[in-house]
Amino acid sequence: MFAKLDEVEKRFVWLETRLSDPKLAKLPQEFRQLSKERAELVEIVETYRKFKLLQNEVEQNKSLLEDKDAEIRAMAKDEYAGLRDALTQLESQLKMLLLPMYLSSTVLLP
C-alpha cells in the first residue's frame, strides 16, 4: 500500500509542476485533464502526508518512552496511545481512499 501511495504522491508532484508550466495555457484540453487528475489525487496525497508526519511523531515519542525521567516517560506513554490511534485511523482512511484506484485497475470477470 505504501509503495502505491509513494507513486501517487510522485505523480501528484509531477502534476503540480506540469500545471504550473505557462506553456500549458496554450493546451486547454491537457490542462483540464491534468487538473482533473490532480483534483482526484489531492485528498489521498494530503492524507498520506499527514500520515507520514504522524508516523514521525510516533517514532519521536517512542524514544521518550525510554527517558530517564519517570514523568516524561508517563507523559510519552499517554501521548503514544493517542498517536497510535490517530495513525491507525489515518491508515484506514488511506485504504478507503485507495480502494477506487485498486478497483479501477482490476479487471472483474463475469
Backbone torsions as a table, in degrees:
resi	resn	phi	psi	omega
1	MET	NA	-41.5	-176.5
2	PHE	-71.7	-28.9	174.7
3	ALA	-64.8	-41.4	178.2
4	LYS	-64.1	-42.3	179.0
5	LEU	-64.0	-37.8	176.0
6	ASP	-62.5	-40.9	177.8
7	GLU	-63.0	-44.6	-179.4
8	VAL	-62.2	-42.8	179.9
9	GLU	-64.6	-41.2	178.0
10	LYS	-62.9	-42.0	178.5
11	ARG	-63.1	-41.9	179.5
12	PHE	-60.7	-45.5	178.7
13	VAL	-61.7	-42.6	178.2
14	TRP	-61.7	-43.7	179.5
15	LEU	-60.5	-43.6	179.3
16	GLU	-63.3	-40.1	178.1
17	THR	-64.8	-46.3	-178.8
18	ARG	-64.2	-41.3	-179.2
19	LEU	-68.5	-22.0	178.5
20	SER	-85.2	-4.8	179.4
21	ASP	-73.6	119.9	-179.1
22	PRO	-60.6	-24.8	179.9
23	LYS	-66.0	-23.0	-178.2
24	LEU	-69.1	-19.1	178.6
25	ALA	-62.6	-25.3	179.6
26	LYS	-84.0	-3.4	-178.9
27	LEU	-123.9	73.6	-173.1
28	PRO	-60.7	-34.8	-179.6
29	GLN	-66.7	-44.2	178.4
30	GLU	-66.0	-39.3	178.4
31	PHE	-59.3	-46.2	178.9
32	ARG	-62.1	-44.2	-178.7
33	GLN	-62.3	-46.6	-179.5
34	LEU	-68.2	-37.4	177.6
35	SER	-63.7	-40.4	178.7
36	LYS	-64.4	-44.8	179.4
37	GLU	-62.3	-41.9	178.3
38	ARG	-61.0	-44.2	-179.6
39	ALA	-61.4	-34.6	179.4
40	GLU	-71.4	-24.8	-176.1
41	LEU	-97.7	-17.4	-170.2
42	VAL	-59.4	-43.0	-178.9
43	GLU	-66.1	-40.2	178.6
44	ILE	-62.2	-48.2	-176.1
45	VAL	-66.1	-43.5	179.1
46	GLU	-62.4	-41.4	179.2
47	THR	-66.6	-41.9	179.0
48	TYR	-63.8	-39.7	178.6
49	ARG	-66.1	-39.5	174.6
50	LYS	-61.6	-42.3	179.6
51	PHE	-59.5	-46.2	-178.7
52	LYS	-64.8	-39.7	177.3
53	LEU	-63.8	-43.4	179.4
54	LEU	-65.9	-36.6	177.4
55	GLN	-61.4	-40.5	176.9
56	ASN	-64.7	-40.3	177.4
57	GLU	-61.3	-41.9	179.0
58	VAL	-60.4	-44.6	-179.8
59	GLU	-63.8	-41.5	178.3
60	GLN	-65.5	-41.2	180.0
61	ASN	-65.4	-35.7	179.7
62	LYS	-57.6	-39.9	-179.4
63	SER	-66.5	-29.1	178.4
64	LEU	-72.7	-18.7	179.2
65	LEU	-65.6	-16.3	-179.7
66	GLU	-111.5	17.6	179.4
67	ASP	-65.4	154.0	-180.0
68	LYS	-70.1	-30.0	-178.4
69	ASP	-80.4	120.9	-177.8
70	ALA	-62.4	-35.9	-179.6
71	GLU	-66.2	-42.3	178.0
72	ILE	-64.4	-42.5	178.0
73	ARG	-60.8	-42.1	-179.6
74	ALA	-65.0	-42.7	178.3
75	MET	-65.2	-41.6	179.6
76	ALA	-63.8	-38.5	179.5
77	LYS	-63.9	-43.8	178.2
78	ASP	-63.3	-44.2	-179.0
79	GLU	-69.2	-36.6	-178.0
80	TYR	-58.1	-43.9	-179.6
81	ALA	-61.0	-43.5	178.7
82	GLY	-65.4	-41.1	178.7
83	LEU	-64.0	-42.7	179.2
84	ARG	-63.2	-40.8	178.0
85	ASP	-62.2	-45.4	179.2
86	ALA	-62.6	-39.4	178.9
87	LEU	-64.5	-42.0	178.1
88	THR	-63.0	-41.1	178.6
89	GLN	-64.4	-42.8	178.4
90	LEU	-65.0	-37.9	178.3
91	GLU	-63.6	-41.7	177.1
92	SER	-63.6	-41.5	178.4
93	GLN	-62.7	-41.5	178.3
94	LEU	-62.4	-40.3	178.0
95	LYS	-61.0	-42.2	179.2
96	MET	-66.2	-39.4	179.8
97	LEU	-67.7	-33.1	-179.7
98	LEU	-80.8	-20.1	-175.7
99	LEU	-51.3	-48.1	178.7
100	PRO	-59.1	-33.9	179.0
101	MET	-65.6	-42.9	-179.8
102	TYR	-68.5	-38.9	-179.3
103	LEU	-68.6	-37.3	-178.4
104	SER	-73.1	-23.1	179.7
105	SER	-93.5	-2.7	-179.5
106	THR	-100.4	133.1	176.5
107	VAL	-88.1	120.9	178.6
108	LEU	-94.0	126.7	-179.2
109	LEU	-87.6	144.1	179.5
110	PRO	-67.4	NA	NA
